[in-house]
Amino acid sequence: MTTDEDAFDVLIIGTGAAGLSTALHLADRYRVCMVCKGPLTEGATLYAQGGISAVLDQQDSLESHVADTLEAGAGLCDPEVVRAIVADGRAQIEWLIDSGVPFTRSESLDGYAYHLTREGGHSHRRVIHAADETGRAVEITLEGMARQHPNIEIREHHIAVDLISAAKLGRTPDRCLGAHIMDQRNQQVAAVAARCTVLATGGAGKVYLYTSNPDVATGDGIAMAWRAGCSVANMEFIQFHPTCLYHPEARTFLITEAVRGEGGQLLLPDGERFMKRFDEREELAPRDIVARAIDHEMKRLGAESLFLDISHRPPEFIEKHFPNVLATCQSFGIDIRKEPIPVVPAAHYLCGGVMTDVMGRTSLRGLYAVGETACTGLHGANRMASNSLLECLVIARNTAADISEQVTSVPAPTALPGWDESQVTDSDEDIVVAHNWEELRRFMWDYVGIVRTDKRLQRARRRVDLLHTEISEYYGNFRINSDLIELRNL
């Protein structure tokens, strides 16, 4: 049963920019519990390099940002949502600046005080950044604020197993009451009750063999919301980042969009540029177009990778704007000041997710979703570069505002039933989970990747059905662990 120590006003599952921002907007008035699978900072935000898009320069306009976003989304964005999120961008950037995020300053005395770069799909320079480690700068700043706040309790190395809804307990009306949370250090599961619950668990890139996402990106929030009866949408719209470092000894490392924004050129193995054959914007075309172009040329040539070259820019410029990319590539023997970077596409961002409105509300009362977990209507079929952190910040602020209006009318958290392990035993075949995990990621990459066909999708569907049956049987018969929880969610 739930104890007083496990009852809160708000439970937030996930601690990236979306989760931390939501918590910080609420914590002055309410008790907040934050749950994360690893260290607090482990998530996609930490690895976001490029920046945050917002209309900050006098030469830019809201209309231009809206139009660029709608075009990148291939006509499937919600125009009202796009306008609402874009319009709030400046306010959220100012909040981050006031919070102490060290954005890169402009060297010019004219115009905006901070350096703005341009990335794929954008018609103006509107991406504010902290060198090439914007996500890390935002995450570390917000982490420090959260750790110091007396009303925020942080539970690291805890994984959410499933949401607890009134309907599951036979109560009416239905609403989210909290979640079962497992402490990964001792495998103990506790029921955590909350007036409102926020899903901020990120995307599901680990469903693919090659991804820029961290290991924690296993679609947990989306899967839990779906099992609780929430609507999900646009799950087929996986964005593949076109330029991830290719090296036999490297885990996939994202080469920021800003490298192309600052003049980086995509090259074939013989040094020929090729993007003009695919789009008049060349390297500054939206990510989906660039990723498909690279994939096409790699398959046409039988090449293991293509190349991204920024070496024509002055070394001092590269050192200032891309210190993280420079250092990482140097660690693998590649000096980007003198030679091109070998790159390949990799699964990067889920444009779909749990359906929400601009206030973060799902179809289950008391349950919200923010960040990559949510499908707000901003991205459509393809996310424009640096719109993701913008969405995290705006929807987090909106979600906190809506919770503040609703939470006092919600009854205090009541005792919830504990986790029932009376019908399960310890597994003696953990190899089954490891094998199924590997099989899933490989056939998803081969059959449901950048280019899909009906035949490939049919093959994938047969394998998914088989794996789903095996995993469900395993989940019902054996004690759970983190690997099984994540595989079930994927």
WOBELMO-V902712 format. One line per field, one symbol per residue. phi: phi as a letter, one per 20 degrees, with the letter a starting at -180 (. if undefined). psi: psi as a letter, one per 40 degrees, with the letter a starting at -180 (. if undefined). Layout:
phi=???
psi=???
This chain:
phi=.fdffdccfcdddocegffffgfffdffdcecdddbfcfgefrfggdfegqceaecdffebgffffffffffelmdfegffgfffffefgfffffffffofefffeeeeenffdfdddcgneecfbdebdldcfgfffffffggfffeefeddddelccfeafddfffemdcffaedqbecdfffcmedcedebfcccecenecfffdfcbeffffedmgfffffffenfecblffeeedffcdgdbfddfgcfeggffffdofdecfgenefcfffdafflfefggfffffffgfffffemefbdcdddffeggfffffecfffgfffffdnddffcbfefcbfbgcbefeqffcefenfeedgndcccmffedeofemebefgmeffgfgfffffffffffgfeffeegggdfdfffedfdccffdcffffffffffgffffffdcefdccgffffffffffffffffffffffdcfebfffgfffff
psi=ihidefhidhhhhhfaddddddddeddddihhhhhidaidehidddehdcahhiheideiidddddddddddefeeihdddddddddeddddddddddeehgihiieieiaieihhihiheheihehiigbffddddddddddddddeheehhhgifihhdiihidddefiiihiheaihhhhedeehhihhiidihhhfeaafdeeidhieiidegffddddddddeeihiifeeghhhhdgihhhdehihhhhidddddfehhhiideehieddedhdebeeiiddddddddddddddefidiaihheeeiidddddddfddddddddeefhheeeiihhiiiihdhheaahhiaeeehaehhehihiaddigdeddbehhiheedddddddddddddddddddddehiihihiiihhedeiiiiefedddddddddddddddddfbdhiiddddddddddddddddddddddeeiiiidddddddd.
